[in-house]
Amino acid sequence: MKIPIYMDYHATTPVDPRVLEAMLPYFTTEYGNAASKSHAFGWKAEEAVEAAREEVAKLIGASAKEIVWTSGATESDNLAVKGAAHFYQAKGKHLVTCKTEHKAVLDSMHALERQGFEVTFLEPEPDGRLDPAKVKAALRTDTILVSVMHANNETGVVHPIAEIGRIAREAGVVFHCDAVQSIGKIPFDVDAMNVDLASISAHKMYGPKGVGALYVRRKPRVRLVAEMDGGGHERGFRSGTLNVPGIVGMGKAAELARLERDAEAVRVTALRERLRKGLEQELDLLTVNGSLEHRVPGNLNVSFAYVEGEALMMAVKDVAVSSGSACTSASLEPSYVLRAMGVSEDLAHSSIRFGLGRFSTEEEVDYTIRLFGEKVRKLREMSPLYEMVKDGVDLNQIEWANPH
Amino acid sequence: MAYSEKLIDHYEHPRNVGSLDKNDPDVGTGLVGAPACGDVMKLQIKVSDDGIIEDAKFKTFGCGSAIASSSLVTEWVKGRTVEEALTIKNTDVANELNLPPVKIHCSVLAEDAIKAAVADWQKKHGREPSVKPNTVQGDRSALIEKGVLKSGI
């Protein structure tokens, strides 16, 4: 077993060796520009790009012509949200999203607000899921876009996307779905889920960083204003020379995901459950944040009450995880995702996100359980809150000198 | 985040973790911060008849910097008089541990914990607290006003 152990698969994933192998020739021997139409170097590159496009399309039930290459999911989210808003603004200027979206969507929405658009930010339920009825109630005659992610990056909670998509479709509103955390992990089908625009990232599914895609529906046709002007690549949606090796890698990653996803989901879910049950056996006062039932296989988001998340991460530095604690951000505010779900601030400060994936092992999980057990107990021995609770003090009854 | 060796040493080998009897008339207890802010420090001092702090213990809920800051001040206050302990400033703690800017509030909390512990001990002895703790943790505008936080952070 290699130390440190990587358990942060939501942040990024290692490139699968099979993906790397597929990419390598496109750096050195097949280095043509896919836009060079006049010679064999260009044709080879274009051929590879189109094969990759087929693979990505196949993974999500789309046709290849509906896939637009980007530099990653942040760009895909920006292009989808701003591009659709700008194209359809004559029809209306109202947009609907959820408070727990990724910052790439939320900040795009905020940018649009500054341009005169109006955005409704819906609250998720306490289990982290967005109630489709809330989407329906939020729609207005001037609503032009609904954007809701498939799986959340902090909690792994899976939203009822098919229903939300159906509501948007019936209302004639474009539906964008940031599917970065779910594609390759659980089934995602653009037709079954009534999705018009979908953001995809390669490096979250064992492909390389710096490449992503946006699915853009053709029937009924969804239109966008391009964010990037230039040579008119990608049918004018996204100018810029294509990252051929990256795209080849993303294609290979999509192929592997299509072939191995279901078996991998079973294996990773078993690891996740082993981790959860192991931690629960080892320690008391744990809370799993978000629905366990509606969750991507590799995610476990746990609050270790009375222990601060960053202190815990320092203590378990052999295991790479992340925390919703304020101390891991510069803002001094704990996770906005957990807060929007109604998780109390102290438990948000105490949260740890475990991300398991393709290369995680039982041995690593068992080591993690033991390490967390030991370190949480040590930090709780040091925690005045744990001492007070054990003495029977109700922390909610205390008037803290300075609650913000 | 890159932390100084001293900070990591105090975090990994915290000094004086534990509790003193809060009902002992010679013990002063300071509890500052709030769980919602992600930091709570409990600092206890045991003061001898001639006003010297002969023992100090802490328990802290908070990040590594908060734990290290409290550990450090328990070492610093021991052997000092109560008046001397009150001269310890947050900037001394921040400099000693080389706290990054976003962690300065941890040192503010440590200074406040000393003030609160001393005030509690003074109260037990029928004296007016010589200084009032002014916990500003989590309150951005107060931190900015105190000059411990730059507005951009």
HADDOCK unambig.tbl for C-alpha pairs under 7 A between the chains (distance, minus, plus):
assign (segid A and resid 306 and name CA) (segid B and resid 61 and name CA) 6.61 0.50 0.50
assign (segid A and resid 307 and name CA) (segid B and resid 61 and name CA) 6.07 0.50 0.50
assign (segid A and resid 308 and name CA) (segid B and resid 38 and name CA) 6.60 0.50 0.50
assign (segid A and resid 308 and name CA) (segid B and resid 61 and name CA) 6.18 0.50 0.50
assign (segid A and resid 308 and name CA) (segid B and resid 62 and name CA) 5.06 0.50 0.50
assign (segid A and resid 308 and name CA) (segid B and resid 63 and name CA) 5.80 0.50 0.50
assign (segid A and resid 310 and name CA) (segid B and resid 63 and name CA) 5.28 0.50 0.50
assign (segid A and resid 310 and name CA) (segid B and resid 64 and name CA) 6.83 0.50 0.50
assign (segid A and resid 311 and name CA) (segid B and resid 62 and name CA) 6.62 0.50 0.50
assign (segid A and resid 311 and name CA) (segid B and resid 63 and name CA) 4.30 0.50 0.50
assign (segid A and resid 311 and name CA) (segid B and resid 64 and name CA) 4.61 0.50 0.50
assign (segid A and resid 314 and name CA) (segid B and resid 64 and name CA) 6.95 0.50 0.50
assign (segid A and resid 327 and name CA) (segid B and resid 63 and name CA) 6.64 0.50 0.50
assign (segid A and resid 330 and name CA) (segid B and resid 102 and name CA) 6.39 0.50 0.50
assign (segid A and resid 330 and name CA) (segid B and resid 153 and name CA) 6.40 0.50 0.50
assign (segid A and resid 331 and name CA) (segid B and resid 153 and name CA) 6.81 0.50 0.50
assign (segid A and resid 345 and name CA) (segid B and resid 36 and name CA) 4.80 0.50 0.50
assign (segid A and resid 346 and name CA) (segid B and resid 35 and name CA) 5.16 0.50 0.50
assign (segid A and resid 346 and name CA) (segid B and resid 36 and name CA) 4.59 0.50 0.50
assign (segid A and resid 346 and name CA) (segid B and resid 38 and name CA) 6.10 0.50 0.50
assign (segid A and resid 349 and name CA) (segid B and resid 38 and name CA) 5.72 0.50 0.50
assign (segid A and resid 382 and name CA) (segid B and resid 17 and name CA) 6.37 0.50 0.50
assign (segid A and resid 382 and name CA) (segid B and resid 59 and name CA) 4.85 0.50 0.50
assign (segid A and resid 382 and name CA) (segid B and resid 60 and name CA) 5.92 0.50 0.50
assign (segid A and resid 383 and name CA) (segid B and resid 59 and name CA) 5.26 0.50 0.50
assign (segid A and resid 383 and name CA) (segid B and resid 60 and name CA) 4.98 0.50 0.50
assign (segid A and resid 383 and name CA) (segid B and resid 61 and name CA) 4.79 0.50 0.50
assign (segid A and resid 384 and name CA) (segid B and resid 42 and name CA) 6.26 0.50 0.50
assign (segid A and resid 384 and name CA) (segid B and resid 59 and name CA) 5.07 0.50 0.50
assign (segid A and resid 384 and name CA) (segid B and resid 60 and name CA) 5.75 0.50 0.50
assign (segid A and resid 384 and name CA) (segid B and resid 61 and name CA) 6.34 0.50 0.50
assign (segid A and resid 385 and name CA) (segid B and resid 61 and name CA) 6.87 0.50 0.50
assign (segid A and resid 400 and name CA) (segid B and resid 33 and name CA) 6.95 0.50 0.50
assign (segid A and resid 400 and name CA) (segid B and resid 34 and name CA) 5.60 0.50 0.50
assign (segid A and resid 401 and name CA) (segid B and resid 32 and name CA) 6.54 0.50 0.50
assign (segid A and resid 401 and name CA) (segid B and resid 33 and name CA) 6.62 0.50 0.50
assign (segid A and resid 402 and name CA) (segid B and resid 33 and name CA) 6.22 0.50 0.50
assign (segid A and resid 402 and name CA) (segid B and resid 34 and name CA) 6.34 0.50 0.50
assign (segid A and resid 402 and name CA) (segid B and resid 135 and name CA) 6.43 0.50 0.50
assign (segid A and resid 402 and name CA) (segid B and resid 136 and name CA) 6.94 0.50 0.50
assign (segid A and resid 403 and name CA) (segid B and resid 34 and name CA) 5.58 0.50 0.50
assign (segid A and resid 403 and name CA) (segid B and resid 36 and name CA) 6.64 0.50 0.50
assign (segid A and resid 403 and name CA) (segid B and resid 37 and name CA) 6.93 0.50 0.50
assign (segid A and resid 404 and name CA) (segid B and resid 37 and name CA) 6.53 0.50 0.50
assign (segid A and resid 404 and name CA) (segid B and resid 138 and name CA) 5.04 0.50 0.50
assign (segid A and resid 404 and name CA) (segid B and resid 139 and name CA) 5.24 0.50 0.50
